[in-house]
């Protein structure tokens, strides 16, 4: 297994009369091979000395699982803007941004969990977690304190990877088997980044669109149409992060939008702002930004 280490030197930030040396560090390692259908990799992060602010956690095709160290996560989410703090949390598939408020320091470990991993690892369906952020002990009540303690006290990132492998393999339910038609529909949408026709998928699988959509929604918590839109949006925001910074019109075309205005409407819903504003404001790459959604092959 290959570990990728990266630390970006950035200028110090002045708070009051104290100059704080800034750190922007991300460390990743592949999960244990038995976990690849559910979790592709672990990402540790340490951000210190940044300016306090708010980061938008954007909708994606994965659930988010985070354990924080030293300072809990301060997250605001949902249509009613519920705000709470979390040492360990799971965020389901969602169609609106979750806002992470921070004081310039964020330290922890993040995992992107495939929707099938919700039942396999946590014992609850992805639908039960959709459009929500919950304390980990709400789904794994008896095991959360031990995991948080072991990860927080581990002396290195490699030691934390060992803890995660041991813990998640212990949680893993080998008897979990998702409905094949629903899993096939997810795979077809995933492979096409949300551009495959839902009507054609239903024809190919031999189900009516209504019947297939009903089972898809009850499994994942979002309708096939909404999930396809999220996948197109996710691809668009990753393309816009490229150093080459392609034009908005070209990204809209590649991602299957009718035009740039169509992409902007989706962006306002999923990111809370148009892409031009998001690209200017986004400064702390936490949550899904540094993690690949696909397992190694």
C-alpha positions as CSV (number, residue, x, y, z in Angstrom):
1,X,0.0,0.0,0.0
2,X,1.3,3.5,-0.9
3,X,1.1,6.4,1.4
4,X,1.0,9.9,-0.1
5,X,2.3,12.6,2.1
6,X,1.9,16.3,1.4
7,X,2.5,19.5,3.3
8,X,2.1,22.9,1.8
9,X,4.1,25.8,3.4
10,X,1.9,28.9,3.6
11,X,2.5,32.2,5.3
12,X,1.9,32.7,9.0
13,X,-1.3,34.4,10.2
14,X,-1.3,37.2,12.8
15,X,-3.8,36.7,15.6
16,X,-3.7,39.6,18.1
17,X,0.0,39.9,18.8
18,X,1.0,36.3,18.1
19,X,2.2,35.1,14.7
20,X,0.9,31.5,14.1
21,X,2.9,29.3,11.7
22,X,0.4,28.0,9.2
23,X,0.2,24.3,8.3
24,X,-1.8,22.7,5.5
25,X,-1.2,19.0,5.6
26,X,-3.0,16.0,4.0
27,X,-1.9,12.4,4.4
28,X,-3.7,9.5,2.6
29,X,-3.5,5.7,2.6
30,X,-5.6,3.1,0.9
31,X,-8.0,1.2,3.2
32,X,-7.6,-2.6,3.7
33,X,-8.5,-4.4,0.5
34,X,-11.6,-6.0,2.1
35,X,-13.0,-2.5,2.7
36,X,-12.5,-1.2,-0.9
37,X,-16.1,-1.8,-2.0
38,X,-17.1,0.5,0.9
39,X,-14.2,2.8,1.6
40,X,-11.4,3.6,-0.8
41,X,-8.9,5.4,1.4
42,X,-8.3,7.2,4.6
43,X,-7.3,10.9,4.6
44,X,-5.7,12.6,7.6
45,X,-5.7,16.4,7.7
46,X,-4.0,19.1,9.8
47,X,-4.8,22.7,9.0
48,X,-3.4,25.3,11.5
49,X,-2.9,29.0,11.3
50,X,-5.6,29.6,8.7
51,X,-8.0,32.6,8.9
52,X,-11.2,31.6,10.8
53,X,-14.1,31.1,8.5
54,X,-16.7,28.8,7.1
55,X,-16.2,25.9,4.6
56,X,-19.0,24.5,2.5
57,X,-19.1,20.7,2.4
58,X,-20.6,20.0,-1.0
59,X,-23.0,17.2,-2.1
60,X,-21.3,14.2,-3.6
61,X,-21.9,10.6,-4.4
62,X,-20.4,9.4,-1.1
63,X,-21.3,9.6,2.6
64,X,-18.8,11.4,4.8
65,X,-17.3,9.9,8.0
66,X,-15.0,12.2,10.1
67,X,-13.3,11.8,13.4
68,X,-11.9,15.2,14.7
69,X,-9.0,15.7,17.1
70,X,-8.3,18.5,19.6
71,X,-11.3,20.6,18.4
72,X,-14.7,19.2,17.5
73,X,-16.3,19.9,14.1
74,X,-18.8,22.8,14.2
75,X,-21.4,21.9,11.4
76,X,-24.5,23.7,10.3
77,X,-26.8,21.7,7.9
78,X,-30.3,21.0,6.6
79,X,-33.1,23.3,5.5
80,X,-33.6,24.5,9.1
81,X,-29.8,25.1,9.5
82,X,-29.3,22.8,12.5
83,X,-26.0,23.5,14.1
84,X,-24.0,21.2,16.4
85,X,-20.5,20.0,17.3
86,X,-19.1,16.6,16.5
87,X,-16.1,14.6,17.6
88,X,-17.2,11.8,15.3
89,X,-19.9,12.2,12.6
90,X,-21.5,10.6,9.6
91,X,-23.0,12.7,6.9
92,X,-25.4,11.1,4.4
93,X,-26.0,11.8,0.7
94,X,-27.4,15.3,0.5
95,X,-28.6,18.0,-2.0
96,X,-27.5,21.1,-0.2
97,X,-24.2,22.2,1.3
98,X,-23.3,21.6,5.0
99,X,-21.3,24.5,6.5
100,X,-18.3,23.8,8.7
101,X,-17.4,26.8,10.9
102,X,-13.8,26.8,12.1
103,X,-11.3,28.9,14.1
104,X,-8.5,28.4,11.6
105,X,-7.5,25.0,13.0
106,X,-9.0,21.6,11.8
107,X,-7.4,18.3,12.6
108,X,-8.8,14.8,12.0
109,X,-9.4,11.9,9.7
110,X,-12.0,11.7,6.9
111,X,-13.3,8.7,5.0
112,X,-15.6,8.9,2.0
113,X,-18.0,5.9,2.3
114,X,-19.8,4.4,-0.7
115,X,-23.6,4.3,-0.1
116,X,-23.5,0.5,0.1
117,X,-21.1,1.0,3.0
118,X,-23.7,2.5,5.2
119,X,-25.4,-0.8,5.9
120,X,-22.2,-2.9,5.6
121,X,-20.3,-0.8,8.2
122,X,-22.9,1.1,10.3
123,X,-25.9,-1.2,10.1
124,X,-28.2,1.5,8.7
125,X,-29.3,2.3,5.2
126,X,-27.9,5.2,3.2
127,X,-31.6,6.4,3.0
128,X,-31.7,6.7,6.9
129,X,-28.8,9.1,6.8
130,X,-29.8,11.1,3.7
131,X,-29.8,14.9,4.0
132,X,-28.5,14.7,7.6
133,X,-25.4,14.8,9.7
134,X,-25.5,12.6,12.8
135,X,-23.2,11.8,15.7
136,X,-21.4,8.5,15.1
137,X,-22.6,7.1,18.4
138,X,-26.2,7.4,17.1
139,X,-25.4,4.6,14.7
140,X,-22.5,2.8,16.4
141,X,-23.3,3.6,20.0
142,X,-21.1,1.1,21.9
143,X,-18.0,1.4,19.8
144,X,-17.6,5.2,19.1
145,X,-15.8,6.2,22.4
146,X,-13.1,3.6,21.9
147,X,-12.5,4.5,18.2
148,X,-12.3,8.3,19.0
149,X,-9.9,7.6,21.9
150,X,-7.6,5.3,20.0
151,X,-7.4,7.6,17.0
152,X,-6.8,10.7,19.1
153,X,-4.0,9.2,21.2
154,X,-2.2,7.4,18.3
155,X,1.2,8.9,17.8
156,X,1.3,8.9,14.0
157,X,-0.8,8.7,10.9
158,X,0.4,5.1,10.1
159,X,-0.7,4.1,13.7
160,X,-4.1,5.6,13.0
161,X,-4.4,3.6,9.7
162,X,-3.9,0.4,11.7
163,X,-6.7,1.5,14.1
164,X,-9.1,2.2,11.2
165,X,-8.3,-1.1,9.5
166,X,-8.9,-3.1,12.7
167,X,-12.0,-1.2,13.7
168,X,-13.8,-1.2,10.3
169,X,-13.0,-4.8,9.6
170,X,-14.6,-5.6,13.0
171,X,-17.7,-3.6,12.0
172,X,-18.0,-5.1,8.5
173,X,-21.1,-7.2,7.8
174,X,-20.2,-9.8,5.2
175,X,-23.8,-10.8,4.8
176,X,-25.0,-7.5,3.4
177,X,-26.1,-7.8,-0.2
178,X,-27.9,-4.8,-1.9
179,X,-30.7,-5.3,-4.4
180,X,-29.0,-6.1,-7.7
181,X,-31.2,-3.9,-9.9
182,X,-30.7,-0.9,-7.6
183,X,-27.0,-1.5,-7.4
184,X,-26.8,-1.8,-11.2
185,X,-28.7,1.5,-11.6
186,X,-26.3,3.2,-9.2
187,X,-23.3,1.8,-11.1
188,X,-24.6,3.0,-14.5
189,X,-25.2,6.5,-13.1
190,X,-21.8,6.5,-11.4
191,X,-19.9,5.4,-14.5
192,X,-21.6,8.1,-16.6
193,X,-21.2,10.8,-13.9
194,X,-25.0,11.2,-13.9
195,X,-25.3,11.6,-17.7
196,X,-27.0,8.2,-18.5
197,X,-30.7,8.4,-19.3
198,X,-32.8,7.2,-16.3
199,X,-35.5,6.0,-18.7
200,X,-32.9,4.0,-20.7
201,X,-31.4,2.5,-17.5
202,X,-34.9,1.3,-16.5
203,X,-35.4,-0.3,-20.0
204,X,-32.0,-2.0,-19.8
205,X,-32.7,-3.4,-16.4
206,X,-36.2,-4.6,-17.3
207,X,-38.1,-2.5,-14.7
208,X,-40.5,0.4,-15.1
209,X,-38.9,3.8,-14.3
210,X,-41.5,4.3,-11.5
211,X,-40.7,1.0,-9.8
212,X,-37.0,1.3,-10.1
213,X,-37.0,4.9,-8.9
214,X,-39.1,3.9,-5.8
215,X,-36.6,1.2,-4.8
216,X,-33.6,3.5,-5.6
217,X,-34.9,6.3,-3.4
218,X,-35.8,3.9,-0.5
219,X,-32.2,2.6,-0.7
220,X,-30.2,5.8,-1.0
221,X,-32.5,8.5,0.2
222,X,-32.3,10.6,-3.0
223,X,-34.3,10.1,-6.2
224,X,-32.3,8.9,-9.3
225,X,-32.8,12.3,-11.0
226,X,-31.4,14.2,-8.0
227,X,-28.5,11.8,-7.6
228,X,-27.7,12.2,-11.3
229,X,-27.7,16.0,-10.8
230,X,-25.4,15.6,-7.8
231,X,-23.0,13.4,-9.8
232,X,-22.8,16.0,-12.6
233,X,-22.2,18.8,-10.1
234,X,-19.5,16.8,-8.4
235,X,-17.7,16.2,-11.6
236,X,-18.0,19.9,-12.5
237,X,-16.6,21.2,-9.2
238,X,-13.6,18.8,-9.5
239,X,-12.9,19.9,-13.0
240,X,-12.9,23.5,-11.9
241,X,-10.3,22.7,-9.3
242,X,-7.8,21.6,-11.9
243,X,-4.7,23.9,-12.2
244,X,-5.6,24.5,-15.8
245,X,-8.9,26.0,-14.6
246,X,-11.1,25.2,-17.7
247,X,-13.8,27.7,-18.8
248,X,-17.3,27.4,-17.2
249,X,-18.8,26.8,-20.7
250,X,-16.4,23.9,-21.5
251,X,-17.1,22.3,-18.0
252,X,-20.8,22.6,-18.5
253,X,-20.6,20.9,-21.9
254,X,-18.3,18.1,-20.7
255,X,-20.6,17.4,-17.6
256,X,-23.8,17.1,-19.7
257,X,-25.5,20.4,-18.9
258,X,-27.7,22.0,-21.5
259,X,-25.6,25.2,-21.1
260,X,-23.6,27.3,-18.6
261,X,-26.8,28.8,-17.2
262,X,-28.1,25.3,-16.4
263,X,-24.9,24.4,-14.6
264,X,-25.1,27.7,-12.6
265,X,-28.7,26.9,-11.4
266,X,-27.6,23.5,-10.1
267,X,-24.5,25.2,-8.5
268,X,-26.6,27.6,-6.6
269,X,-28.7,24.8,-5.2
270,X,-25.8,22.4,-4.3
271,X,-23.1,24.9,-3.3
272,X,-25.2,27.9,-2.2
273,X,-23.5,30.2,-4.7
274,X,-22.7,30.4,-8.4
275,X,-19.4,28.8,-9.5
276,X,-17.6,32.1,-10.0
277,X,-18.3,33.1,-6.4
278,X,-17.4,29.7,-5.0
279,X,-14.0,29.6,-6.8
280,X,-13.2,33.0,-5.2
281,X,-14.3,32.2,-1.7
282,X,-13.3,28.5,-1.2
283,X,-10.0,28.5,0.7
284,X,-10.0,25.5,3.1
285,X,-10.1,22.1,1.1
286,X,-11.6,19.9,3.8
287,X,-14.4,17.3,3.6
288,X,-14.7,15.7,0.2
289,X,-12.2,17.9,-1.6
290,X,-9.0,15.8,-1.1
291,X,-10.5,12.3,-1.5
292,X,-11.1,10.1,-4.5
293,X,-14.6,8.6,-4.6
294,X,-13.6,5.4,-6.4
295,X,-11.9,2.3,-4.8
296,X,-8.5,1.2,-6.1
297,X,-8.6,-1.4,-8.9
